[in-house]
Amino acid sequence: MKTLPEEAGLKPEAKWVIAEGADGAAMTRSIPIEKCLDDVMVVYSQNGERLRLEQG
């Protein structure tokens, strides 16, 4: 995930991000920026096709 904040213009004073799933549960979580930059993986496809809504 390290590339995304750089491309989006992450401000140096930012401390948290909001992660939101696209599945039916519509879960939303606040995550510290430091944790995101360390061990978050952003996935948009699997096995050669776009992720389904059921997968979040």
C-alpha positions as CSV (number, residue, x, y, z in Angstrom):
1,M,0.0,0.0,0.0
2,K,3.0,2.3,0.3
3,T,2.6,3.7,-3.3
4,L,-1.1,4.7,-3.0
5,P,-0.7,7.4,-0.3
6,E,2.2,8.9,-2.2
7,E,0.1,9.1,-5.4
8,A,-2.9,10.5,-3.5
9,G,-0.8,13.3,-1.9
10,L,-0.8,12.0,1.7
11,K,-0.1,14.9,4.0
12,P,2.8,14.5,6.5
13,E,0.5,15.2,9.5
14,A,-2.0,12.4,8.5
15,K,-2.2,9.7,11.2
16,W,-5.2,7.5,10.2
17,V,-7.0,6.1,7.1
18,I,-10.5,4.8,6.7
19,A,-10.7,1.4,5.1
20,E,-14.1,0.5,3.6
21,G,-15.2,-2.8,2.1
22,A,-17.6,-3.0,-0.9
23,D,-19.3,-6.2,0.2
24,G,-22.8,-6.4,1.7
25,A,-21.6,-5.9,5.2
26,A,-20.1,-2.5,4.3
27,M,-17.6,-2.7,7.0
28,T,-15.5,0.4,7.8
29,R,-12.4,0.5,9.9
30,S,-10.0,3.2,11.0
31,I,-6.3,2.1,10.7
32,P,-3.2,4.0,11.7
33,I,-1.1,5.1,8.8
34,E,2.0,3.5,10.2
35,K,0.3,0.1,10.2
36,C,-1.0,0.6,6.6
37,L,2.4,1.5,5.3
38,D,3.9,-1.5,7.1
39,D,1.6,-4.5,6.4
40,V,-1.5,-3.6,4.3
41,M,-2.0,-5.2,0.9
42,V,-4.5,-3.7,-1.6
43,V,-6.0,-6.3,-4.0
44,Y,-8.1,-5.5,-7.0
45,S,-8.0,-8.8,-8.9
46,Q,-7.6,-12.5,-8.3
47,N,-6.9,-15.4,-10.7
48,G,-6.9,-13.0,-13.6
49,E,-10.3,-11.4,-12.9
50,R,-11.6,-8.4,-10.9
51,L,-12.5,-9.1,-7.3
52,R,-16.2,-9.8,-6.8
53,L,-18.3,-7.7,-4.4
54,E,-18.7,-10.7,-2.2
55,Q,-14.9,-10.6,-1.5
56,G,-15.0,-7.1,-0.2
